[in-house]
Amino acid sequence: MTDTAYPGAALGLPERGAGSVARFPRRLVAIFIDWFACTFIVLAALRVPWGGLTGTESLLPLGLFAVENVLLISTAGLTLGHGLLGLRVHRLAALQDGRPGMPGLRTALIRTVLLCLVIPAFIVDRHGRGLHDRVAGTVLLKSR
């Protein structure tokens, strides 16, 4: 079996089920859940109708999205969207040592900054890991 047999094969991860690499569609739905939740919270807090954010206010959902990602990834290994879709972020080095690894603050911060730039998340390797995950040394896995 070659390392390109399926995403995650060369990383020592299973092909399917819990512990396998999360595929792009599921990752995309999770990020949309997080983005819409953050946007809704900002709109509700400011009492602004949908589409009513202008100027620098329009950056508030991105700011909340970044805070959500850093806090939740570093402490729980998942965001709201990840949790709803059965995903969890792990440090790849810890997984390869045979133990689950919480990302921690530094790793979550690196991953989040690159994720907020959007484009790095779309530059994926053969394992489906975005550039933000590769630079941070993380992998998004199915938890169920």
GIGIDA-V627139 format. One record per run of one state. SS is the DSSP state (hx for helix, st for strand, lp for the rest). FROM is the first residue (numbers start at 1). LEN is the number of residues. If there is no record, write none. Layout:
# GIGIDA-V627139
[[SS;FROM;LEN] [SS;FROM;LEN]]
This chain:
# GIGIDA-V627139
[[lp;1;8] [hx;9;3] [lp;12;9] [st;21;1] [lp;22;2] [hx;24;23] [lp;47;8] [hx;55;22] [lp;77;3] [hx;80;6] [lp;86;1] [st;87;5] [hx;92;5] [lp;97;7] [hx;104;13] [lp;117;2] [hx;119;4] [lp;123;1] [st;124;1] [lp;125;5] [st;130;1] [hx;131;6] [lp;137;1] [st;138;5] [lp;143;2]]
